Amino acid sequence: MDEKGLSRLPERQKEVLRLVFQNYEAKQIARAIGISPHTVNDHMRAARRTLGVARTMDAARLLANY
């Protein structure tokens, strides 16, 4: 994974990944940022696809280390 993938993430996906890194669950993230859990899951799925990883926590770690 290169920095290009991380720079292509929209801010909302980054926000979701930051909360995932803090061990928040989808429902908790949804409440915290005012969106539905379904939308949270969509953001996680899109971020995984963009970054080419299988697990959301892996995507969150990539962002945290960036």
N, C-alpha and C positions, 0 to 999 in steps of 0.2 A: 504494500500500500504506500502510495506516495502522498505528498501534501496536496496534490491536485484534488483528490477525492474529498479530503477534509474541507478544502476551500469551496467545493461545490455544494456542501450541505447548507440548506437554508437555515436561518437563525432558529426557527422553531424546532427543527430536528436536533440542532445542537443543544437547545434548552432541554429537550426531552432526554437526550443522552447524558447530559450533566446530572439530571435527577436520577437516571438509571444508575449512574456511577455511585450515587449516594444511597443506593439500595432501595429506592422508591419503587413500588409496584405501579402498574398501569393505572389502577383506580386512584391511587394517591397522586400520581402525576396529573391525572385529569382534573382532580379537585384543585390542585395547587395552581394550575395555569388556566383553568376555566374552559376546558374542552372535554369532549366525551372520551371515554376509555377506548372506543373504537378508533377515534382519530389518533389517539396516542399510539395504538398498535400500528396504524397506518404509517405514522411518522417513523416508528422503530423499524418497520419492514423496509421502508424506502431508504433509510440510513444504512441498514445492513446491505442492501443491494448496491448502493452507491459506493460503499467502502469495500465490498467484496468479502464480507465475513458472514459466518453462519449464526453467530450468537450476538444478541444485542449488547451484552456486557463486553464482548470483544470490541464492538464499535465504540462503546463508551470509554473503554481503556485507551483506544487509539486517539480519541479526542482529548482525553485528559493528558495524555503524554505529548500532545501536539502543542 
